[in-house]
Amino acid sequence: MKKVSIIGAGLSGLTASILLAKEGFEVTIYEKSKKVGGNFTALQFEDHLFEFGPTFFTIPELLESIFLMAGKNIENYLDLEILTHHTHVYFENGDNFCLSTNAEEMIEQLKKVDSTGAENYHDFLAEIKRLYFEVNELSMNLQITNWSKLVKIPIRNLILKLRPFQSLDHFLRKYFENEQIIQLLAKYANRGEMLARSTPAFFAAFLYPILTADVFYVKGGTREVPCALKKLAIELGVKIYTEKEITKIHLKNNQVEGIQINENLSIESDYVLISSAQLLNSDTLLSDFTVVNEREKFIVTGESNLSQFVLLLGLDRYTNLKTHTVLFSSDVEREVEQILNGEFAENPTIYIYNPAFQEPERFKSGDCLVLMVSIPTNDLYSTSYRASIASYRHHLVSELKKYGFDLEESIVEEKVWTSKDLKNRFNSAKGGIHGAISKTFAAAYIRPPVKSDEIKGLYFTLVDTSHPAGSTEALKNGIHLATSIIEEARENPLI
Ligand SMILES: Cc1cc2nc3c(=O)[nH]c(=O)nc-3n(C[C@H](O)[C@H](O)[C@H](O)COP(=O)(O)OP(=O)(O)OC[C@H]3O[C@@H](n4cnc5c(N)ncnc54)[C@H](O)[C@@H]3O)c2cc1C
């Protein structure tokens, strides 16, 4: 039986472990933390529980398919609730708009604020659908297992279909006329990392899942997702060890031989799965290894300009903030410009996660709000940055008031997370949580290969150049990884 060692129990590694174990591989996961789940975090304060890390999930069918491939029914493991009206957006002028995956409900709302948008909405959906599938086709072609394929596949025609010379702003204005709606859609498409007029039109493809695919809420808390995958993995015979840090990958003749746990224990393996971020952040796991340099080109040159400022607010009451709420900047262009100039935005767009809206019974003391705004990644460690943190917290809380949410008196527990904390907790480049910046087509779509060119048996779990929904991509990557290994094992039974 072929032995697979997986370094890290994030979504990608857990997914791959399930499919490989189902196929008869002997799979072991080594996780350095106390718990599985990677970025999925639950922080228990005295009276408040904050769910941090991934909170917004799309395409439940993908998660379901993993359970199906393992011959199981997801309903026996996870309770997912579909949120048709998934994101409630408030504008400073008192308007609000609810992003929905139901086209007719979107049209009804648009009729009130953007009659042109309402009329064009079906055409708009058809066009972003086309873009989405073109992009996916390209991205599947580019989800290469080998860099050399890049130059071999006929990608030029595909790229040309993606309106490479049109801006996102221009594209959206063909369908909509309300400035707030245009800005909102643009921000969802490019994550506020660029001005809409300098964003390529193909970014509109990213709106397709947000406007059409199911968005789901995980009952019992976000950590239920990795816990359910862990349960399934164990049922299929995967061994999972926590608090086991892998310190070295052993190679022989450019082939994986095994791994080393801590200082003293070596384990033989035919395959090793690791995140490329882990490789990049370690001088010792694999020394003198060219793949590191190849990946570095993608991951380091593609790093984000944005980090996040996170405020955890435990209240002594419930607000009427919905599960996913966005308080939208009154001037997105200025917001983006300020951040790109290295400043904290004066009137930032604030994302708020409030799971107590969905499940008050889990949050007995009151709302446990996670607020996030984008900030620049520069000067992470400077004194001026640290000094700005306290004043920015006050600024944000006073900004909330402008949208009708006066919370100051109700805050009983709180914590600020800076870019530095994010970098340390999530191992993310400069504290950016969205992964690499997607300014270029390559950074947006070319996924790092899942398989090392140079080292036989070495596979990668990180997919952070992909945009936008990270956990969806992590699941896809886990499936892709497992499939590649299964195929390779069939083709080369002696490896
Ligand atoms: C703050 C934040 C918010 C996010 N919000 C969303 C969201 O709303 N929606 C969404 O879809 N996605 C979101 N994402 C992205 C999502 O979390 C990731 O895409 C996904 O969880 C990545 O899974 P992974 O398996 O690739 O890696 P990870 O979750 O990073 O897992 C890697 C694991 O490897 C372990 N490890 C590392 N080195 C070693 C070693 N040497 N030995 C042993 N173990 C090791 C780590 O401890 C970790 O558990 C967010 C990410 C962050 C950071």
Ligand as a Chemical Component Dictionary entry (heavy atoms), coordinates in Angstrom:
data_LIG
# 
_chem_comp.id                   LIG 
_chem_comp.type                 NON-POLYMER 
_chem_comp.pdbx_formal_charge   0 
_chem_comp.three_letter_code    LIG 
# 
loop_
_chem_comp_atom.comp_id 
_chem_comp_atom.atom_id 
_chem_comp_atom.alt_atom_id 
_chem_comp_atom.type_symbol 
_chem_comp_atom.charge 
_chem_comp_atom.model_Cartn_x 
_chem_comp_atom.model_Cartn_y 
_chem_comp_atom.model_Cartn_z 
_chem_comp_atom.pdbx_ordinal 
LIG C1  C1  C 0 -8.683  35.714 7.987  1  
LIG C2  C2  C 0 -9.096  34.866 6.808  2  
LIG C3  C3  C 0 -10.387 34.953 6.312  3  
LIG C4  C4  C 0 -10.780 34.147 5.244  4  
LIG N1  N1  N 0 -12.065 34.222 4.822  5  
LIG C5  C5  C 0 -12.502 33.364 3.886  6  
LIG C6  C6  C 0 -13.892 33.306 3.551  7  
LIG O1  O1  O 0 -14.716 34.055 4.096  8  
LIG N2  N2  N 0 -14.282 32.405 2.622  9  
LIG C7  C7  C 0 -13.393 31.529 2.039  10 
LIG O2  O2  O 0 -13.808 30.706 1.230  11 
LIG N3  N3  N 0 -12.072 31.559 2.345  12 
LIG C8  C8  C 0 -11.607 32.441 3.250  13 
LIG N4  N4  N 0 -10.287 32.443 3.599  14 
LIG C9  C9  C 0 -9.367  31.541 2.888  15 
LIG C10 C10 C 0 -9.411  30.096 3.460  16 
LIG O3  O3  O 0 -9.225  30.116 4.838  17 
LIG C11 C11 C 0 -8.294  29.270 2.846  18 
LIG O4  O4  O 0 -8.341  29.350 1.443  19 
LIG C12 C12 C 0 -8.348  27.792 3.205  20 
LIG O5  O5  O 0 -8.746  27.591 4.536  21 
LIG C13 C13 C 0 -6.956  27.245 2.953  22 
LIG O6  O6  O 0 -6.904  25.897 3.280  23 
LIG P1  P1  P 0 -5.554  25.093 3.064  24 
LIG O7  O7  O 0 -5.845  23.675 3.323  25 
LIG O8  O8  O 0 -4.984  25.406 1.734  26 
LIG O9  O9  O 0 -4.465  25.680 4.092  27 
LIG P2  P2  P 0 -4.450  26.061 5.624  28 
LIG O10 O10 O 0 -5.817  26.286 6.150  29 
LIG O11 O11 O 0 -3.471  27.167 5.729  30 
LIG O12 O12 O 0 -3.855  24.774 6.356  31 
LIG C14 C14 C 0 -2.479  24.476 6.424  32 
LIG C15 C15 C 0 -2.224  23.679 7.709  33 
LIG O13 O13 O 0 -0.856  23.233 7.717  34 
LIG C16 C16 C 0 -0.352  23.302 9.053  35 
LIG N5  N5  N 0 1.129   23.309 8.970  36 
LIG C17 C17 C 0 1.890   24.288 8.430  37 
LIG N6  N6  N 0 3.215   23.939 8.492  38 
LIG C18 C18 C 0 3.268   22.715 9.077  39 
LIG C19 C19 C 0 4.344   21.825 9.402  40 
LIG N7  N7  N 0 5.621   22.117 9.119  41 
LIG N8  N8  N 0 4.046   20.647 10.008 42 
LIG C20 C20 C 0 2.746   20.315 10.281 43 
LIG N9  N9  N 0 1.682   21.129 9.986  44 
LIG C21 C21 C 0 1.945   22.306 9.380  45 
LIG C22 C22 C 0 -0.967  24.585 9.564  46 
LIG O14 O14 O 0 -0.951  24.617 10.977 47 
LIG C23 C23 C 0 -2.389  24.503 8.972  48 
LIG O15 O15 O 0 -3.276  23.826 9.842  49 
LIG C24 C24 C 0 -9.854  33.252 4.640  50 
LIG C25 C25 C 0 -8.549  33.187 5.120  51 
LIG C26 C26 C 0 -8.166  33.981 6.187  52 
LIG C27 C27 C 0 -6.758  33.879 6.692  53 
# 
loop_
_chem_comp_bond.comp_id 
_chem_comp_bond.atom_id_1 
_chem_comp_bond.atom_id_2 
_chem_comp_bond.value_order 
_chem_comp_bond.pdbx_ordinal 
LIG C1  C2  SING 1  
LIG C2  C3  SING 2  
LIG C2  C26 DOUB 3  
LIG C3  C4  DOUB 4  
LIG C4  N1  SING 5  
LIG C4  C24 SING 6  
LIG N1  C5  DOUB 7  
LIG C5  C6  SING 8  
LIG C5  C8  SING 9  
LIG C6  O1  DOUB 10 
LIG C6  N2  SING 11 
LIG N2  C7  SING 12 
LIG C7  O2  DOUB 13 
LIG C7  N3  SING 14 
LIG N3  C8  DOUB 15 
LIG C8  N4  SING 16 
LIG N4  C9  SING 17 
LIG N4  C24 SING 18 
LIG C9  C10 SING 19 
LIG C10 O3  SING 20 
LIG C10 C11 SING 21 
LIG C11 O4  SING 22 
LIG C11 C12 SING 23 
LIG C12 O5  SING 24 
LIG C12 C13 SING 25 
LIG C13 O6  SING 26 
LIG O6  P1  SING 27 
LIG P1  O7  DOUB 28 
LIG P1  O8  SING 29 
LIG P1  O9  SING 30 
LIG O9  P2  SING 31 
LIG P2  O10 DOUB 32 
LIG P2  O11 SING 33 
LIG P2  O12 SING 34 
LIG O12 C14 SING 35 
LIG C14 C15 SING 36 
LIG C15 O13 SING 37 
LIG C15 C23 SING 38 
LIG O13 C16 SING 39 
LIG C16 N5  SING 40 
LIG C16 C22 SING 41 
LIG N5  C17 SING 42 
LIG N5  C21 SING 43 
LIG C17 N6  DOUB 44 
LIG N6  C18 SING 45 
LIG C18 C19 SING 46 
LIG C18 C21 DOUB 47 
LIG C19 N7  SING 48 
LIG C19 N8  DOUB 49 
LIG N8  C20 SING 50 
LIG C20 N9  DOUB 51 
LIG N9  C21 SING 52 
LIG C22 O14 SING 53 
LIG C22 C23 SING 54 
LIG C23 O15 SING 55 
LIG C24 C25 DOUB 56 
LIG C25 C26 SING 57 
LIG C26 C27 SING 58 
# 
